[in-house]
Amino acid sequence: MTVHRIPFAKLSPDALQGVIDEFISREATDYGAIEADRETKFRQVMNRLEGGTAVLVFDDESETTHIFLADDPILKKVTVAF
């Protein structure tokens, strides 16, 4: 499997929002005792992308885009093309 790292700034604002919204809707992320609203979650993901602690990747096989933590072990198990 080959995945491609996608600089988030290369996506249109609408496309980036769609990817982040989809990520938020399917991730079972622990936001602590108080559930964060969608805007807070969106900002947290954007901050990670902007800070480089999260990355966008496109999977050639499934033709889907995902967000991973930059140090996620799964990225070491697949070929990441730049």
TINUFI-338777 format. One record per residue: x, y, z of N, C-alpha, C, O in turn; residue number from 1; residue in three letters. Coordinates in nm, 3 decimals. Example, Ala and Ser with C-alpha at 12.3 -4.5 7.8 and 13.67 -1.06 7.14 Angstrom:
! TINUFI-338777
+---------+---------+---------+---------+---------+---------+---------+---------+---------+---------+---------+---------+-----+------+
|     n_x |     n_y |     n_z |    ca_x |    ca_y |    ca_z |     c_x |     c_y |     c_z |     o_x |     o_y |     o_z |  nr | rest |
+---------+---------+---------+---------+---------+---------+---------+---------+---------+---------+---------+---------+-----+------+
|   1.319 |  -0.569 |   0.780 |   1.230 |  -0.450 |   0.780 |   1.320 |  -0.330 |   0.780 |   1.424 |  -0.332 |   0.846 |   1 |  Ala |
|   1.285 |  -0.225 |   0.708 |   1.367 |  -0.106 |   0.714 |   1.290 |   0.003 |   0.787 |   1.341 |   0.114 |   0.804 |   2 |  Ser |
+---------+---------+---------+---------+---------+---------+---------+---------+---------+---------+---------+---------+-----+------+
END
This chain:
! TINUFI-338777
+---------+---------+---------+---------+---------+---------+---------+---------+---------+---------+---------+---------+-----+------+
|     n_x |     n_y |     n_z |    ca_x |    ca_y |    ca_z |     c_x |     c_y |     c_z |     o_x |     o_y |     o_z |  nr | rest |
+---------+---------+---------+---------+---------+---------+---------+---------+---------+---------+---------+---------+-----+------+
|   0.085 |  -0.117 |   0.000 |   0.000 |   0.000 |   0.000 |   0.089 |   0.123 |   0.000 |   0.187 |   0.131 |   0.075 |   1 |  Met |
|   0.055 |   0.219 |  -0.084 |   0.126 |   0.346 |  -0.087 |   0.029 |   0.457 |  -0.049 |  -0.083 |   0.464 |  -0.099 |   2 |  Thr |
|   0.076 |   0.543 |   0.039 |  -0.001 |   0.662 |   0.074 |   0.084 |   0.783 |   0.043 |   0.207 |   0.775 |   0.044 |   3 |  Val |
|   0.018 |   0.893 |   0.017 |   0.088 |   1.017 |  -0.016 |   0.056 |   1.121 |   0.091 |  -0.061 |   1.143 |   0.124 |   4 |  His |
|   0.159 |   1.183 |   0.143 |   0.137 |   1.294 |   0.237 |   0.093 |   1.415 |   0.156 |   0.154 |   1.449 |   0.054 |   5 |  Arg |
|  -0.013 |   1.478 |   0.201 |  -0.068 |   1.593 |   0.130 |  -0.052 |   1.717 |   0.219 |  -0.105 |   1.719 |   0.330 |   6 |  Ile |
|   0.019 |   1.819 |   0.173 |   0.024 |   1.942 |   0.251 |  -0.119 |   1.999 |   0.263 |  -0.186 |   2.023 |   0.162 |   7 |  Pro |
|  -0.164 |   2.021 |   0.385 |  -0.303 |   2.063 |   0.404 |  -0.333 |   2.195 |   0.334 |  -0.447 |   2.220 |   0.296 |   8 |  Phe |
|  -0.233 |   2.280 |   0.317 |  -0.253 |   2.410 |   0.252 |  -0.283 |   2.394 |   0.103 |  -0.330 |   2.489 |   0.040 |   9 |  Ala |
|  -0.257 |   2.278 |   0.045 |  -0.284 |   2.255 |  -0.097 |  -0.432 |   2.227 |  -0.123 |  -0.478 |   2.236 |  -0.237 |  10 |  Lys |
|  -0.507 |   2.194 |  -0.018 |  -0.649 |   2.169 |  -0.034 |  -0.725 |   2.300 |  -0.031 |  -0.685 |   2.396 |   0.036 |  11 |  Leu |
|  -0.835 |   2.304 |  -0.102 |  -0.921 |   2.421 |  -0.094 |  -0.980 |   2.426 |   0.046 |  -0.989 |   2.323 |   0.113 |  12 |  Ser |
|  -1.021 |   2.544 |   0.092 |  -1.083 |   2.552 |   0.226 |  -1.202 |   2.457 |   0.242 |  -1.219 |   2.397 |   0.348 |  13 |  Pro |
|  -1.283 |   2.444 |   0.137 |  -1.399 |   2.354 |   0.145 |  -1.357 |   2.207 |   0.155 |  -1.414 |   2.131 |   0.233 |  14 |  Asp |
|  -1.256 |   2.169 |   0.076 |  -1.209 |   2.031 |   0.080 |  -1.148 |   1.999 |   0.216 |  -1.173 |   1.893 |   0.272 |  15 |  Ala |
|  -1.066 |   2.091 |   0.268 |  -1.004 |   2.070 |   0.398 |  -1.111 |   2.060 |   0.507 |  -1.102 |   1.973 |   0.594 |  16 |  Leu |
|  -1.210 |   2.146 |   0.502 |  -1.317 |   2.139 |   0.601 |  -1.389 |   2.005 |   0.592 |  -1.422 |   1.945 |   0.695 |  17 |  Gln |
|  -1.412 |   1.957 |   0.473 |  -1.478 |   1.828 |   0.455 |  -1.398 |   1.714 |   0.514 |  -1.453 |   1.626 |   0.580 |  18 |  Gly |
|  -1.266 |   1.713 |   0.491 |  -1.180 |   1.608 |   0.544 |  -1.180 |   1.613 |   0.697 |  -1.191 |   1.510 |   0.763 |  19 |  Val |
|  -1.166 |   1.733 |   0.753 |  -1.163 |   1.746 |   0.899 |  -1.298 |   1.709 |   0.958 |  -1.304 |   1.640 |   1.060 |  20 |  Ile |
|  -1.408 |   1.754 |   0.898 |  -1.541 |   1.720 |   0.948 |  -1.562 |   1.569 |   0.948 |  -1.615 |   1.513 |   1.044 |  21 |  Asp |
|  -1.521 |   1.504 |   0.842 |  -1.535 |   1.358 |   0.833 |  -1.451 |   1.291 |   0.940 |  -1.496 |   1.195 |   1.002 |  22 |  Glu |
|  -1.330 |   1.339 |   0.962 |  -1.242 |   1.286 |   1.065 |  -1.306 |   1.300 |   1.203 |  -1.308 |   1.205 |   1.281 |  23 |  Phe |
|  -1.358 |   1.418 |   1.232 |  -1.422 |   1.444 |   1.361 |  -1.541 |   1.351 |   1.381 |  -1.562 |   1.300 |   1.491 |  24 |  Ile |
|  -1.619 |   1.329 |   1.276 |  -1.741 |   1.249 |   1.289 |  -1.713 |   1.101 |   1.313 |  -1.797 |   1.032 |   1.370 |  25 |  Ser |
|  -1.596 |   1.052 |   1.272 |  -1.570 |   0.908 |   1.289 |  -1.470 |   0.877 |   1.398 |  -1.458 |   0.761 |   1.439 |  26 |  Arg |
|  -1.398 |   0.976 |   1.447 |  -1.299 |   0.951 |   1.551 |  -1.365 |   0.947 |   1.688 |  -1.448 |   1.031 |   1.722 |  27 |  Glu |
|  -1.327 |   0.848 |   1.766 |  -1.374 |   0.838 |   1.905 |  -1.266 |   0.897 |   1.994 |  -1.206 |   0.827 |   2.075 |  28 |  Ala |
|  -1.242 |   1.025 |   1.978 |  -1.136 |   1.093 |   2.052 |  -1.185 |   1.133 |   2.189 |  -1.299 |   1.179 |   2.203 |  29 |  Thr |
|  -1.102 |   1.116 |   2.290 |  -1.135 |   1.153 |   2.426 |  -1.106 |   1.301 |   2.446 |  -0.990 |   1.344 |   2.440 |  30 |  Asp |
|  -1.209 |   1.378 |   2.469 |  -1.193 |   1.521 |   2.493 |  -1.207 |   1.555 |   2.640 |  -1.228 |   1.671 |   2.675 |  31 |  Tyr |
|  -1.196 |   1.455 |   2.727 |  -1.205 |   1.479 |   2.870 |  -1.347 |   1.464 |   2.921 |  -1.434 |   1.411 |   2.853 |  32 |  Gly |
|  -1.368 |   1.513 |   3.043 |  -1.497 |   1.499 |   3.108 |  -1.606 |   1.581 |   3.038 |  -1.723 |   1.545 |   3.042 |  33 |  Ala |
|  -1.566 |   1.689 |   2.973 |  -1.662 |   1.774 |   2.902 |  -1.642 |   1.753 |   2.753 |  -1.533 |   1.773 |   2.700 |  34 |  Ile |
|  -1.748 |   1.713 |   2.686 |  -1.742 |   1.692 |   2.541 |  -1.723 |   1.827 |   2.470 |  -1.794 |   1.923 |   2.498 |  35 |  Glu |
|  -1.627 |   1.832 |   2.381 |  -1.600 |   1.955 |   2.306 |  -1.700 |   1.968 |   2.192 |  -1.743 |   1.868 |   2.135 |  36 |  Ala |
|  -1.737 |   2.092 |   2.159 |  -1.827 |   2.112 |   2.046 |  -1.750 |   2.096 |   1.915 |  -1.627 |   2.089 |   1.914 |  37 |  Asp |
|  -1.824 |   2.090 |   1.806 |  -1.764 |   2.065 |   1.675 |  -1.660 |   2.170 |   1.639 |  -1.555 |   2.136 |   1.585 |  38 |  Arg |
|  -1.686 |   2.296 |   1.669 |  -1.591 |   2.403 |   1.635 |  -1.461 |   2.387 |   1.713 |  -1.352 |   2.408 |   1.659 |  39 |  Glu |
|  -1.470 |   2.349 |   1.840 |  -1.350 |   2.327 |   1.921 |  -1.270 |   2.210 |   1.866 |  -1.148 |   2.218 |   1.854 |  40 |  Thr |
|  -1.339 |   2.101 |   1.832 |  -1.271 |   1.985 |   1.775 |  -1.204 |   2.023 |   1.642 |  -1.090 |   1.984 |   1.617 |  41 |  Lys |
|  -1.276 |   2.099 |   1.559 |  -1.221 |   2.143 |   1.430 |  -1.094 |   2.223 |   1.453 |  -0.993 |   2.199 |   1.386 |  42 |  Phe |
|  -1.097 |   2.318 |   1.545 |  -0.980 |   2.402 |   1.574 |  -0.864 |   2.318 |   1.625 |  -0.749 |   2.342 |   1.589 |  43 |  Arg |
|  -0.893 |   2.219 |   1.709 |  -0.787 |   2.133 |   1.761 |  -0.718 |   2.056 |   1.647 |  -0.595 |   2.045 |   1.644 |  44 |  Gln |
|  -0.796 |   2.004 |   1.555 |  -0.738 |   1.931 |   1.441 |  -0.658 |   2.027 |   1.354 |  -0.547 |   1.995 |   1.313 |  45 |  Val |
|  -0.714 |   2.145 |   1.325 |  -0.641 |   2.244 |   1.244 |  -0.509 |   2.283 |   1.311 |  -0.406 |   2.294 |   1.244 |  46 |  Met |
|  -0.511 |   2.304 |   1.442 |  -0.388 |   2.338 |   1.514 |  -0.284 |   2.229 |   1.499 |  -0.165 |   2.259 |   1.484 |  47 |  Asn |
|  -0.327 |   2.105 |   1.503 |  -0.232 |   1.993 |   1.486 |  -0.175 |   1.990 |   1.344 |  -0.056 |   1.967 |   1.325 |  48 |  Arg |
|  -0.261 |   2.013 |   1.246 |  -0.212 |   2.016 |   1.107 |  -0.116 |   2.132 |   1.087 |  -0.010 |   2.116 |   1.026 |  49 |  Leu |
|  -0.151 |   2.249 |   1.137 |  -0.066 |   2.367 |   1.123 |   0.066 |   2.350 |   1.197 |   0.170 |   2.397 |   1.151 |  50 |  Glu |
|   0.063 |   2.282 |   1.311 |   0.183 |   2.262 |   1.391 |   0.268 |   2.143 |   1.347 |   0.378 |   2.124 |   1.398 |  51 |  Gly |
|   0.216 |   2.064 |   1.253 |   0.292 |   1.950 |   1.204 |   0.281 |   1.825 |   1.288 |   0.350 |   1.727 |   1.261 |  52 |  Gly |
|   0.196 |   1.825 |   1.391 |   0.181 |   1.705 |   1.473 |   0.076 |   1.610 |   1.417 |   0.060 |   1.499 |   1.466 |  53 |  Thr |
|   0.004 |   1.655 |   1.313 |  -0.088 |   1.570 |   1.239 |  -0.064 |   1.593 |   1.091 |  -0.020 |   1.701 |   1.050 |  54 |  Ala |
|  -0.091 |   1.491 |   1.011 |  -0.068 |   1.500 |   0.867 |  -0.188 |   1.443 |   0.792 |  -0.261 |   1.357 |   0.841 |  55 |  Val |
|  -0.207 |   1.494 |   0.671 |  -0.306 |   1.439 |   0.579 |  -0.236 |   1.339 |   0.489 |  -0.126 |   1.364 |   0.440 |  56 |  Leu |
|  -0.300 |   1.225 |   0.468 |  -0.245 |   1.127 |   0.375 |  -0.356 |   1.078 |   0.283 |  -0.472 |   1.065 |   0.324 |  57 |  Val |
|  -0.319 |   1.051 |   0.159 |  -0.412 |   0.995 |   0.061 |  -0.370 |   0.852 |   0.035 |  -0.255 |   0.826 |   0.002 |  58 |  Phe |
|  -0.463 |   0.760 |   0.049 |  -0.439 |   0.618 |   0.028 |  -0.478 |   0.583 |  -0.116 |  -0.595 |   0.593 |  -0.154 |  59 |  Asp |
|  -0.378 |   0.542 |  -0.196 |  -0.403 |   0.507 |  -0.336 |  -0.503 |   0.393 |  -0.350 |  -0.588 |   0.394 |  -0.439 |  60 |  Asp |
|  -0.492 |   0.295 |  -0.262 |  -0.575 |   0.175 |  -0.274 |  -0.723 |   0.205 |  -0.250 |  -0.808 |   0.164 |  -0.329 |  61 |  Glu |
|  -0.753 |   0.275 |  -0.143 |  -0.893 |   0.302 |  -0.110 |  -0.942 |   0.436 |  -0.166 |  -1.061 |   0.467 |  -0.162 |  62 |  Ser |
|  -0.848 |   0.514 |  -0.220 |  -0.878 |   0.647 |  -0.275 |  -0.948 |   0.734 |  -0.172 |  -1.047 |   0.801 |  -0.201 |  63 |  Glu |
|  -0.893 |   0.732 |  -0.049 |  -0.948 |   0.811 |   0.059 |  -0.838 |   0.892 |   0.126 |  -0.720 |   0.858 |   0.119 |  64 |  Thr |
|  -0.880 |   1.001 |   0.190 |  -0.787 |   1.087 |   0.263 |  -0.811 |   1.069 |   0.411 |  -0.926 |   1.063 |   0.456 |  65 |  Thr |
|  -0.702 |   1.061 |   0.487 |  -0.710 |   1.040 |   0.631 |  -0.620 |   1.140 |   0.702 |  -0.528 |   1.197 |   0.643 |  66 |  His |
|  -0.647 |   1.159 |   0.829 |  -0.562 |   1.240 |   0.915 |  -0.500 |   1.147 |   1.018 |  -0.569 |   1.070 |   1.085 |  67 |  Ile |
|  -0.368 |   1.156 |   1.030 |  -0.294 |   1.076 |   1.128 |  -0.205 |   1.167 |   1.210 |  -0.163 |   1.273 |   1.163 |  68 |  Phe |
|  -0.176 |   1.126 |   1.332 |  -0.071 |   1.193 |   1.407 |   0.059 |   1.170 |   1.332 |   0.079 |   1.062 |   1.277 |  69 |  Leu |
|   0.144 |   1.268 |   1.329 |   0.268 |   1.259 |   1.250 |   0.356 |   1.143 |   1.296 |   0.431 |   1.087 |   1.216 |  70 |  Ala |
|   0.348 |   1.106 |   1.423 |   0.431 |   0.997 |   1.474 |   0.355 |   0.865 |   1.487 |   0.399 |   0.774 |   1.558 |  71 |  Asp |
|   0.242 |   0.854 |   1.420 |   0.162 |   0.731 |   1.426 |   0.242 |   0.615 |   1.369 |   0.294 |   0.624 |   1.258 |  72 |  Asp |
|   0.251 |   0.505 |   1.443 |   0.328 |   0.389 |   1.395 |   0.278 |   0.333 |   1.262 |   0.356 |   0.273 |   1.187 |  73 |  Pro |
|   0.151 |   0.351 |   1.231 |   0.098 |   0.299 |   1.104 |   0.169 |   0.362 |   0.985 |   0.185 |   0.297 |   0.881 |  74 |  Ile |
|   0.212 |   0.486 |   0.999 |   0.281 |   0.553 |   0.888 |   0.418 |   0.492 |   0.864 |   0.473 |   0.505 |   0.754 |  75 |  Leu |
|   0.474 |   0.425 |   0.963 |   0.603 |   0.358 |   0.946 |   0.586 |   0.223 |   0.875 |   0.683 |   0.169 |   0.822 |  76 |  Lys |
|   0.464 |   0.171 |   0.875 |   0.438 |   0.039 |   0.816 |   0.399 |   0.046 |   0.669 |   0.393 |  -0.056 |   0.601 |  77 |  Lys |
|   0.372 |   0.166 |   0.621 |   0.333 |   0.182 |   0.480 |   0.435 |   0.273 |   0.412 |   0.509 |   0.345 |   0.478 |  78 |  Val |
|   0.437 |   0.267 |   0.282 |   0.524 |   0.354 |   0.205 |   0.458 |   0.490 |   0.192 |   0.347 |   0.502 |   0.138 |  79 |  Thr |
|   0.526 |   0.592 |   0.242 |   0.472 |   0.728 |   0.232 |   0.549 |   0.801 |   0.125 |   0.670 |   0.823 |   0.137 |  80 |  Val |
|   0.479 |   0.838 |   0.019 |   0.540 |   0.914 |  -0.090 |   0.515 |   1.061 |  -0.064 |   0.411 |   1.100 |  -0.011 |  81 |  Ala |
|   0.613 |   1.143 |  -0.101 |   0.598 |   1.288 |  -0.080 |   0.585 |   1.359 |  -0.212 |   0.572 |   1.481 |  -0.215 |  82 |  Phe |
+---------+---------+---------+---------+---------+---------+---------+---------+---------+---------+---------+---------+-----+------+
END
